[in-house]
Amino acid sequence: MTELPKKTLMLLVKDKQVLLANKKRGVGKGKIVAVGGGVEAAETILQAAIRETIEEVTVLPQNPEEVAELKFNFPYKPAYSMHVFVFMTNSWQGEIAETEELKPSWFSFDNLPYDQMWADAPYWLPRVLAGKKLRADFYYAQDQTVEKMNIVKL
């Protein structure tokens, strides 16, 4: 089995709210997503998470903590499969701003827009926002629903 491409997500949180964004282009266009992206050859996963946050919402995260490791498997669309490392922080420098990639918005922890997100989000995001660390594997069906999953609390 080939190794999945490594990606990152950064959850910026404040006052029981999380910054999510409308994806304006690429895979997931039109969905509400967390800030993040790919890991480049010469950088660590944390460096990638920080760089992507700067590029996508124009702020520099401070002291992010790794909170989850997620594998997304799309047997019917292997190019979508990825190994994602999720970080969270409640501190950053700069002002959050819209970019060519994302239009950011704040969402209350108890009113997340799951109907506009990838189908895996309701299974892992509330747990992470509640302070739990986890590892999970998600397997998507052809209709982009979650066919099966395995979530392990860390």
Contact map, one row per residue, 1 for C-alpha under 8 A:
1110000000000000000000000000000000000000000000000000000000000000000000000000000000000000000000000000000000000000000000000000000000000000000000000000000000
1111000000000000000000000000000000000000000000000000000000000000000000000000000000000000000000000000000000000000000000000000000000000000000000000000000000
1111100000000000000000000000000000000000000000000000000000000000000000000000000000000000000000000000000000000000000000000000000000000000000000000000000000
0111110000000000000000000000000000000000000000000000000000000000000000000000000011100000000000000000000000000000000000000000000000000000000000000000000000
0011111000000000000000000000000000000100000000000000000000000000000000000000000011100000000000000000000000000000000000000000000000000000000000000000000000
0001111100000000000000000000000000000110000010000000000000000000000000000000000001111000000000000000000000000000000000000000000000000000000000000000000000
0000111110000000000000000000000000011110000010000000000000000000000000000000000001111000000000000000000000000000000000000000000000000000000000000000000000
0000011111000000000000000000000000011110000010011000000000000000000000000000000000011110000000000000000000000000000000000000000000000000000000000000000000
0000001111100000000000000000000001111000000000001000000000000000000000000000000000011110000000000000000000000000000000000000000000000000000000000000000000
0000000111110000000000000000000001110000000000001100100000000000000000000000000000000111100000000000000000000000000000000000000000000000000000000000000000
0000000011111000011100000000000001100000000000000000000000000000000000000000000000000111100000000000000000000000000000000000000000000000000000000000000000
0000000001111100011000000000000000000000000000000000000000001000000000000000000000000001111000000000000000000000000000000000000000000000000000000000000000
0000000000111111111000000000000000000000000000000000000000000000000000000000000000000001111000000000000000000000000000000000000000000000000000000000000000
0000000000011111110000000000000000000000000000000000000000000000000000000000000000000000010000000000000000000000000000000000000000000000000000000000000000
0000000000001111100000000000000000000000000000000000000000000000000000000000000000000000000000000000000000000000000000000000000000000000000000000000000000
0000000000001111110000000000000000000000000000000000000000000000000000000000000000000000000000000000000000011000000000000000000000000000000000000000000000
0000000000001111111000000000000000000000000000000000000000000000000000000000000000000000000000000000000001111000000000000000000000000000000000000000000000
0000000000111101111100000000000000000000000000000000000000000000000000000000000000000000000000000000000001111000000000000000000000000000000000000000000000
0000000000111000111110000000000001100000000000000000000000000000000000000000000000000000000000000000000111100000000000000000000000000000000000000000000000
0000000000100000011111000000000111100000000000000000000000000000000000000000000000000000000000000000000111100000000000000000000000000000000000000000000000
0000000000000000001111100000000111100000000000000000000000000000000000000000000000000000000000000000011110000000000000000000000000000000000000000000000000
0000000000000000000111110000111110000000000000000000000000000000000000000000000000000000000000000000011110000000000000000000000000000000000000000000000000
0000000000000000000011111101111110000000000000000000000000000000000000000000000000000000000000000000111000000000000000000000000000000000000000000000000000
0000000000000000000001111100110000000000000000000000000000000000000000000000000000000000000000000001111000000000000000000000000000000000000000000000000000
0000000000000000000000111111110000000000000000000000000000000000000000000000000000000000000000000000100000000000000000000000000000000000000000000000000000
0000000000000000000000111111100000000000000000000000000000000000000000000000000000000000000000000000000000000000000000000000000000000000000000000000000000
0000000000000000000000001111100000000000000000000000000000000000000000000000000100000000000000000000000000000000000000000000000000000000000000000000000000
0000000000000000000000101111111000000000000000000000000000000000000000000000000000000000000000000000000000000000000000000000000000000000000000000000000000
0000000000000000000001111111111000000000000000000000000000000000000000000000000000000000000000000000000000000000000000000000000000000000000000000000000000
0000000000000000000001111001111100000000000000000000000000000000000000000000000000000000000000000000000000000000000000000000000000000000000000000000000000
0000000000000000000001100001111110000000000000000000000000000000000000000000000000000000000000000000000000000000000111000000000000000000000000000000000000
0000000000000000000111100000011111000000000000000000000000000000000000000000000000000000000000000000000000000000100111000000000000000000000000000000000000
0000000000000000000111100000001111100000000000000000000000000000000000000000000000000000000000000000000000000000000011000000000000000000000000000000000000
0000000011100000001110000000000111110000000000000000000000000000000000000000000000000000000000000000000000000000000000000000000000000000000000000000000000
0000000011100000001110000000000011111000000000000001100110000000000000000000000000000000000000000000000000000000000000000000000000000000000000000000000000
0000001111000000000000000000000001111100000000001001100100000000000000000000000000000000000000000000000000000000000000000000000000000000000000000000000000
0000001110000000000000000000000000111110000000011001000000000000000000000000000000000000000000000000000000000000000000000000000000000000000000000000000000
0000111100000000000000000000000000011111000000010001000000000000000000000000000000000000000000000000000000000000000000000000000000000000000000000000000000
0000011100000000000000000000000000001111101110011000000000000000000000000000000000000000000000000000000000000000000000000000000000000000000000000000000000
0000000000000000000000000000000000000111111000010000000000000000000000000000000000000000000000000000000000000000000000000000000000000000000000000000000000
0000000000000000000000000000000000000011111000000000000000000000000000000000000000000000000000000000000000000000000000000000000000000000000000000000000000
0000000000000000000000000000000000000001111100000000000000000000000000000000000000000000000000000000000000000000000000000000000000000000000000000000000000
0000000000000000000000000000000000000011111110110000000000000000000000000000000000000000000000000000000000000000000000000000000000000000000000000000000000
0000000000000000000000000000000000000010011111110000000000000000000000000000000000000000000000000000000000000000000000000000000000000000000000000000000000
0000011100000000000000000000000000000010001111111000000000000000000000000000000000001000000000000000000000000000000000000000000000000000000000000000000000
0000000000000000000000000000000000000000000111111100000000000000000000000000000000000000000000000000000000000000000000000000000000000000000000000000000000
0000000000000000000000000000000000000000001111111110000000000000000000000000000000000000000000000000000000000000000000000000000000000000000000000000000000
0000000100000000000000000000000000001111001111111111000000000000000000000000000000000000000000000000000000000000000000000000000000000000000000000000000000
0000000111000000000000000000000000011010000011111111100000000000000000000000000000000010000000000000000000000000000000000000000000000000000000000000000000
0000000001000000000000000000000000000000000001111111110000011000000000000000000000000000000000000000000000000000000000000000000000000000000000000000000000
0000000000000000000000000000000000000000000000111111111000000000000000000000000000000000000000000000000000000000000000000000000000000000000000000000000000
0000000000000000000000000000000000111100000000011111111100000000000000000000000000000000000000000000000000000000000000000000000000000000000000000000000000
0000000001000000000000000000000000110000000000001111111111111000000000000000000000000000000000000000000000000000000000000000000000000000000000000000000000
0000000000000000000000000000000000000000000000000111111111111000000000000000000000000000000000000000000000000000000000000000000000000000000000000000000000
0000000000000000000000000000000000000000000000000011111111000000000000000000000000000000000000000010000000000000000000000000000000000000000000000000000000
0000000000000000000000000000000000110000000000000001111111000000000000000000000000000000000000000111110000000000000000000000000000000000000000000000000000
0000000000000000000000000000000000100000000000000000111111100000000000000000000000000000000000011110010100000000000000000000000000000000000000000000000000
0000000000000000000000000000000000000000000000000000111111110000000000000000000000000000000001111110000000000000000000000000000000000000000000000000000000
0000000000000000000000000000000000000000000000000000110011111000000000000000000000000000000111110000000000000000000000000000000000000000000000000000000000
0000000000000000000000000000000000000000000000000100110001111100000000000000000000000000000111000000000000000000000000000000000000000000000000000000000000
0000000000010000000000000000000000000000000000000100110000111111000000000000000000000000101110000000000000000000000000000000000000000000000000000000000000
0000000000000000000000000000000000000000000000000000000000011111000000000000000000000000111110000000000000000000000000000000000000000000000000000000000000
0000000000000000000000000000000000000000000000000000000000001111100000000000000000000000101000000000000000000000000000000000000000000000000000000000000000
0000000000000000000000000000000000000000000000000000000000001111110000000000000000000011100000000000000000000000000000000000000000000000000000000000000000
0000000000000000000000000000000000000000000000000000000000000011111000000000000000000011100000000000000000000000000000000000000000000000000000000000000000
0000000000000000000000000000000000000000000000000000000000000001111100000000000000001111000000000000000000000000000000000000000000000000000000000000000000
0000000000000000000000000000000000000000000000000000000000000000111110000000000000001111000000000000000000000000000000000000000100011100000000000000000000
0000000000000000000000000000000000000000000000000000000000000000011111000000000000001110000000000000000000000000000000000000000100001111000000000000000000
0000000000000000000000000000000000000000000000000000000000000000001111100000000000111100000000000000000000000000000000000000000000000111000000000000000000
0000000000000000000000000000000000000000000000000000000000000000000111110000000000111100000000000000000000000000000000000000000000000011110000000000000000
0000000000000000000000000000000000000000000000000000000000000000000011111000000011110000000000000000000000000000000000000000000000000001110000000000000000
0000000000000000000000000000000000000000000000000000000000000000000001111100000111110000000000000000000000000000000000000000000000000000111100000000000000
0000000000000000000000000000000000000000000000000000000000000000000000111110010111000000000000000000000000000000000000000000000000000000111100000000000000
0000000000000000000000000000000000000000000000000000000000000000000000011111111110000000000000000000000000000000000000000000000000000000001111000000000000
0000000000000000000000000000000000000000000000000000000000000000000000001111110010000000000000000000000000000000000000000000000000000000001110000000000000
0000000000000000000000000000000000000000000000000000000000000000000000000111110000000000000000000000000000000000000000000000000000000000000011000000000000
0000000000000000000000000000000000000000000000000000000000000000000000000111111110000000000000000000000000000000000000000000000000000000000001000000000000
0000000000000000000000000000000000000000000000000000000000000000000000001111111110000000000000000000000000000000000000000000000000000000000000000000000000
0000000000000000000000000000000000000000000000000000000000000000000000000100111110000000000000000000000000000000000000000000000000000000000000000000000000
0000000000000000000000000010000000000000000000000000000000000000000000011100111111000000000000000000000000000000000000000000000000000000000000000000000000
0001100000000000000000000000000000000000000000000000000000000000000000111110111111100000000000000000000000000000000000000000000000000000000000000000000000
0001111000000000000000000000000000000000000000000000000000000000000000111000000111110000000000000000000000000000000000000000000000000000000000000000000000
0001111000000000000000000000000000000000000000000000000000000000000011110000000011111000000000000000000000000000000000000000000000000000000000000000000000
0000011110000000000000000000000000000000000000000000000000000000000011110000000001111100000000000000000000000000000000000000000000000000000000000000000000
0000011110000000000000000000000000000000000010000000000000000000011111000000000000111110000000000000000000000000000000000000000000000000000000000000000000
0000000111100000000000000000000000000000000000000000000000000000011111000000000000011111000000000000000000000000000000000000000000000000000000000000000000
0000000111100000000000000000000000000000000000001000000000000001111100000000000000001111100000000000000000000000000000000000000000000000000000000000000000
0000000001111000000000000000000000000000000000000000000000000001111000000000000000000111110000000000000000000000000000000000000000000000000000000000000000
0000000001111000000000000000000000000000000000000000000000001111100000000000000000000011111100000000000000000000000000000000000000000000000000000000000000
0000000000011100000000000000000000000000000000000000000000000100000000000000000000000001111100000000000000000000000000000000000000000000000000000000000000
0000000000011000000000000000000000000000000000000000000000001110000000000000000000000000111110000000000000000000000000000000000000000000000000000000000000
0000000000000000000000000000000000000000000000000000000000111100000000000000000000000000111111000000000000000000000000000000000000000000000000000000000000
0000000000000000000000000000000000000000000000000000000000111100000000000000000000000000001111100000000000000000000000000000000000000000000000000000000000
0000000000000000000000000000000000000000000000000000000001110000000000000000000000000000000111110000000000000000000000000000000000000000000000000000000000
0000000000000000000000000000000000000000000000000000000001100000000000000000000000000000000011111000000000000000000000000000000000000000000000000000000000
0000000000000000000000000000000000000000000000000000000011100000000000000000000000000000000001111100000100000000000000000000000000000000000000000000000000
0000000000000000000000000000000000000000000000000000000011000000000000000000000000000000000000111110001100000000000000000000000000000000000000000000000000
0000000000000000000000000000000000000000000000000000000111000000000000000000000000000000000000011111111100000000000000000000000000000000000000000000000000
0000000000000000000000000000000000000000000000000000001111000000000000000000000000000000000000001111111000000000000000000000000000000000000000000000000000
0000000000000000000000010000000000000000000000000000000100000000000000000000000000000000000000000111110000000000000000000000000000000000000000000000000000
0000000000000000000000111000000000000000000000000000000100000000000000000000000000000000000000000111111000000000000000000000000000000000000000000000000000
0000000000000000000011110000000000000000000000000000000110000000000000000000000000000000000000000111111100000000000000000000000000000000000000000000000000
0000000000000000000011110000000000000000000000000000000000000000000000000000000000000000000000001110111110000000000000000000000000000000000000000000000000
0000000000000000001111000000000000000000000000000000000010000000000000000000000000000000000000011100011111000000000000000000000000000000000000000000000000
0000000000000000001111000000000000000000000000000000000000000000000000000000000000000000000000000000001111100000000000000000000000000000000000000000000000
0000000000000000111100000000000000000000000000000000000000000000000000000000000000000000000000000000000111110000000000000000000000000000000000000000000000
0000000000000000111100000000000000000000000000000000000000000000000000000000000000000000000000000000000011111011100000000000000000000000000000000000000000
0000000000000001110000000000000000000000000000000000000000000000000000000000000000000000000000000000000001111111000000000000000000000000000000000000000000
0000000000000001110000000000000000000000000000000000000000000000000000000000000000000000000000000000000000111111000000000000010010000000000000000000000000
0000000000000000000000000000000000000000000000000000000000000000000000000000000000000000000000000000000000011111000000000000000000000000000000000000000000
0000000000000000000000000000000000000000000000000000000000000000000000000000000000000000000000000000000000111111100000000000000000000000000000000000000000
0000000000000000000000000000000000000000000000000000000000000000000000000000000000000000000000000000000000111111110000000000000000000000000000000000000000
0000000000000000000000000000000100000000000000000000000000000000000000000000000000000000000000000000000000100011111110000000000000000000000000000000000000
0000000000000000000000000000000000000000000000000000000000000000000000000000000000000000000000000000000000000001111111101100000000000000000000000000000000
0000000000000000000000000000000000000000000000000000000000000000000000000000000000000000000000000000000000000000111110000000000000000000000000000000000000
0000000000000000000000000000001100000000000000000000000000000000000000000000000000000000000000000000000000000000111111000000000000000000000000000000000000
0000000000000000000000000000001110000000000000000000000000000000000000000000000000000000000000000000000000000000111111101000000000000000000000000000000000
0000000000000000000000000000001110000000000000000000000000000000000000000000000000000000000000000000000000000000010111111000000000000000000000000000000000
0000000000000000000000000000000000000000000000000000000000000000000000000000000000000000000000000000000000000000010011111100000000000000000000011100000000
0000000000000000000000000000000000000000000000000000000000000000000000000000000000000000000000000000000000000000000001111111000000000000010000000100000000
0000000000000000000000000000000000000000000000000000000000000000000000000000000000000000000000000000000000000000010011111111100000000000000000000000000000
0000000000000000000000000000000000000000000000000000000000000000000000000000000000000000000000000000000000000000010000111111110000000000000000000000000000
0000000000000000000000000000000000000000000000000000000000000000000000000000000000000000000000000000000000000000000000011111111000000000000000000000000000
0000000000000000000000000000000000000000000000000000000000000000000000000000000000000000000000000000000000000000000000011111111100000101000000000000000000
0000000000000000000000000000000000000000000000000000000000000000000000000000000000000000000000000000000000000000000000001111111110000000000000000000000000
0000000000000000000000000000000000000000000000000000000000000000000000000000000000000000000000000000000000001000000000000111111111000000000000000000000000
0000000000000000000000000000000000000000000000000000000000000000000000000000000000000000000000000000000000000000000000000011111111111000000000000000000000
0000000000000000000000000000000000000000000000000000000000000000001100000000000000000000000000000000000000000000000000000001111111111100000000000000000000
0000000000000000000000000000000000000000000000000000000000000000000000000000000000000000000000000000000000001000000000000000111111110000000000000000000000
0000000000000000000000000000000000000000000000000000000000000000000000000000000000000000000000000000000000000000000000000000011111110000000000000000000000
0000000000000000000000000000000000000000000000000000000000000000000000000000000000000000000000000000000000000000000000000000001111111000000000000000000000
0000000000000000000000000000000000000000000000000000000000000000001000000000000000000000000000000000000000000000000000000000001111111100000000000000000011
0000000000000000000000000000000000000000000000000000000000000000001100000000000000000000000000000000000000000000000000000000001100111110000000000000000011
0000000000000000000000000000000000000000000000000000000000000000001110000000000000000000000000000000000000000000000000000001000100011111000000000000001111
0000000000000000000000000000000000000000000000000000000000000000000111000000000000000000000000000000000000000000000000000000000000001111100000000000001111
0000000000000000000000000000000000000000000000000000000000000000000111100000000000000000000000000000000000000000000000000001000000000111110000000000111100
0000000000000000000000000000000000000000000000000000000000000000000001111000000000000000000000000000000000000000000000000000000000000011111000000000111000
0000000000000000000000000000000000000000000000000000000000000000000001111000000000000000000000000000000000000000000000010000000000000001111100000111110000
0000000000000000000000000000000000000000000000000000000000000000000000011110000000000000000000000000000000000000000000000000000000000000111110000111100000
0000000000000000000000000000000000000000000000000000000000000000000000011110000000000000000000000000000000000000000000000000000000000000011111111111000000
0000000000000000000000000000000000000000000000000000000000000000000000000111000000000000000000000000000000000000000000000000000000000000001111111110000000
0000000000000000000000000000000000000000000000000000000000000000000000000101100000000000000000000000000000000000000000000000000000000000000111111000000000
0000000000000000000000000000000000000000000000000000000000000000000000000000000000000000000000000000000000000000000000000000000000000000000111111000000000
0000000000000000000000000000000000000000000000000000000000000000000000000000000000000000000000000000000000000000000000100000000000000000000111111100000000
0000000000000000000000000000000000000000000000000000000000000000000000000000000000000000000000000000000000000000000000100000000000000000000111111110000000
0000000000000000000000000000000000000000000000000000000000000000000000000000000000000000000000000000000000000000000000110000000000000000011110011111100000
0000000000000000000000000000000000000000000000000000000000000000000000000000000000000000000000000000000000000000000000000000000000000000011110001111100000
0000000000000000000000000000000000000000000000000000000000000000000000000000000000000000000000000000000000000000000000000000000000000000011100000111110000
0000000000000000000000000000000000000000000000000000000000000000000000000000000000000000000000000000000000000000000000000000000000000001111000000111111000
0000000000000000000000000000000000000000000000000000000000000000000000000000000000000000000000000000000000000000000000000000000000000001110000000001111100
0000000000000000000000000000000000000000000000000000000000000000000000000000000000000000000000000000000000000000000000000000000000000111100000000000111110
0000000000000000000000000000000000000000000000000000000000000000000000000000000000000000000000000000000000000000000000000000000000000111000000000000011111
0000000000000000000000000000000000000000000000000000000000000000000000000000000000000000000000000000000000000000000000000000000000011110000000000000001111
0000000000000000000000000000000000000000000000000000000000000000000000000000000000000000000000000000000000000000000000000000000000011110000000000000000111
